[in-house]
Amino acid sequence: MGAGHAHRLYRHAHSPVHALPPHTKLAAAFAFVIVVVSTPREAVWAFAVYAVLLAAVARAAQVPAAFLLKRLLIEIPFVAFAVLMPFVAQGERVEVLGMSLSVGGLWGAWNVLAKGTLGVATSVLLASTTELRELLLGLQRLKLPPLLVQIASFMIRYGDVIADEMRRMRIARESRGFEASGVRHWGVLAKSAGALFIRSYERGERVHLAMVSRGYTGSMPVIDEVTASRAQWSYAFALPVAALAVCLLGWSL
């Protein structure tokens, strides 16, 4: 399995983090996120330490801060949700800048922002240092159900194909003088979406028939077998182990 090219989140570099086997990075990232989520929200200092740990990983991976911060914008919808929580939550109220805010809502907003931001940053760092093909091999190595790995593989392979089909349909509409400028044009866009679904479904059938004719029986052949040494596992898990120590200290204080 494999992706035809590197995805836009990937940043090519020759760093110790890039060199780690993909399944070690996947396991370490998952463990780190679990530790962050398990940290009590009142331990504000602990989240600052987590941010410092991620910054150290980004430095070791040669990922610039601007590159990381730009891709954190994906969490803006969660930020908007968190901002509303102090206004709509019930319970004890407190005055802040002349506004009556819920104490529980403030803690909830902080909880969502802190843990969500750290989780997204972890995902961005993982994607920045691991190619899509390696991620799939890592998931396979971690014994994720083969069917899910295949679905992810096909999504990656044919995502650009579907996007290119959408681009051609848009060009065809515009060449006929169509411009979506209001609600009255939603019908045309809906028909275009339906046509895209039918074309994608038909393409999927053709691909499946081509695979079956070439001997596909429900499982993809494993091209590369990725392995990791004990030292590589230790290096990868330095982040979640350090975070676990911080988490335990946060619960004890």
N, C-alpha and C positions, 0 to 999 in steps of 0.2 A: 504494500500500500504506500501511497505517497501523495504529496501535494506537488503540483507542477512548479510552484515557485514560492518564495518566502512571503509570508503575509506582511501587511503594513506595520503591524506592531513589532515585528522582529527587528532587532538592531544587531547587525553583524559586528562581532568583535572577537578578539582572542583573549578571553578572560577565564579565570578559574571557574566561574559560574557557568559560562557557556560550555565548558569542557565536561561538566558533570553529566552523567547518564540521565536521560529524561525522566525515568521512573523515580529516581532519587529526588529530583526537584519537585515532581508532582506530589510525592508523599510528604516531603518537607513543607511545601506550601499548604497542603491540606492540614497538616498537624499544626502549623503556625496559626492558621485561621481558627481552628478549633480552640486553641489556647486563648486567642484574643477574645473570642466570643464568650469563653468561660470566665473571663476576668470580671470582677465586680465593677459596676459602672462608677462607684464612688472612688475607686482607686485611680484618680485622674493622672497621677504621676506615672502609673504603669503604662498608660497609653502613650505618654511622651517617650518613655523608654523604648516601646515597640517601634515608634516612628524613627528613633535614632538607630535601632537595629536594622530597619529596612533601608535607611539612608546608607548604612555601612555596606549592606548587600549591593545596593545600587552603585556605590563607588567601586566595589570590587568587580562588579559586572560592567563597569564603564558605561553606565546609563546616565546621561546628563539629567540634572534636576528639571530642566525645562521640558525635556522629552517626557518625563514621568508626569509632571504636573499637567501638561496639556492633555494627556490621556485620562487624567482623573476627572475631566469634565463630564464623563459619561454618567457620573453619579448625581448630576444636577437634579433629576426628578426626586431622588431620595432626600436631597438637601431641602427641596421645596416642601416635602412631606414633613421633615423634621422641624422646619421653621413654624409650621402650623400647629404642631403638637402643644406648645405652651399655651396657645390661645383656646384650644378646644377641649383640652383635658380637664377633668374634674378634680376636686380635692382642694387642699390648702393653696391659698393664693399669696402672691408676693408682688409688691410694686417695683417695677423696673422701668426707669425713664418715663414715669407717668402711666405705664400700662400695667394692667392686672394680669399676671401670668400664673399659671399653675406650676407649683413646685414639682409635682410628679411629671408634668409635661416637659419642664426644663431638663430634668434628669433623663427622661425618655428621649428627648431631642439629642442631648449629648451622647447618649448610648448609641443611637442610630448613626450619628455623624462620625463618632470616633471609630466604632467597630466597622462601619460600612467603608469608611475611607481607607482604613488599614487593609481590609479585605480586597478592595479594588486595587490598591497599590500593590499588594502581593500578586494578584492576578496579572497586572500589567508587567511587573518584573519577570514573572514566569514566562509570559508571552514574548517579552523583549529578548529573552536569552535562550529560547527554545523554538526551533522551527516546527511548523505544523506536522510535518512528517514524523519528527522525533516525538512530538506529543502523542501521536497515535501509537507509535511503537511503545512509548512509556505506558500508556493505558493498557495496551495488550500485555505488556510485561507484568503489570499489576493485577492481571486476571480479571479485568473488566469484561462483562459478558461480550462474546465476539460479535453478536448482532449489533450491540450499541456501538462498538468500535467501527463496524462496517458502515453504519448509518452516518456516524461522524465523518468517516473517510469520504463517503459520497457527497455529503454536504459541502465539504471543503473542495472536493474536486469540481463539482458542478455549480457551486455558488457563482463563480465568475461567468459560467456559461449562461445561467439564467439572467444575471445582470446585463450581459451583452445582448441577450434577447430583448430585455426591457429597453435598452438603449436603441436598438433597431426599431422597435415599435414606436418609441417616442419620436425618432427621426421621421418615420413614415407619417405620423400624425401631423407633425409640424410642416412637412413638405406639402401637405394638403390644406395648410392654412389654419390648423387647429391650435388654439392657445387656451390652456385652462386658466380662466380668470374669475370663476365664480361657481356658485352652487349649481347653476344650470348645466355646467359641464361635467358634473360628477357622474352622470349616466354614461358618458363616453369613457371616462376613466374606469368605471366599474366593468364595462364591457371589455376594455383592454385587459383588466386584471383577470377576468374570466378566460379570455383567449390565451393569456400567458399560462394560466393553470392547465388548460387543455394541452397546450404545446409541451409544457414541462412533463405532464403525465405521459403523453405519447413518446416523448424522448426517453423517459424512464423505462417504458415498455421495450423500446428498441434496444436500449443498453442492456436490459435484463436478458432479452433473447440472444443478443450477441455474446453475453457472458456464458449463458447456458450452452450455446453451440460450441464454446471453447472449453467446456468441461467444468463449469462452475457447479458446485453441489451444495452451496450454502455456507461455505467458509472460504476466506481468502488465504492464499499461501503466505507464510511468514518469510519475508525476504531477508531481513536482518534480525539477529538475535542479540539484543542489547544486554550487557551484564554490567555489574558494578562491584568494585572491590570494597572491602570493609572500610578502607580509608576514605573512599568516595562517599559512602553512606555517612560516615562520621562527619565529614566536611559539610555535607548537605544538611544534616540534622543539627548542626551547631546553632542555627537560627531558632528552630522550635524548642530546643532544649534550653537555650538562654531565656526564651520567652516563657517557658514553663516555670523556671525559677522566679521570674518576675511575677507571674500569676500567683504562685503559691505564697510569695511574700505579700502580695496585695490582699489575699484572703486572710492572712495571719495578722495584719496590722489593723 
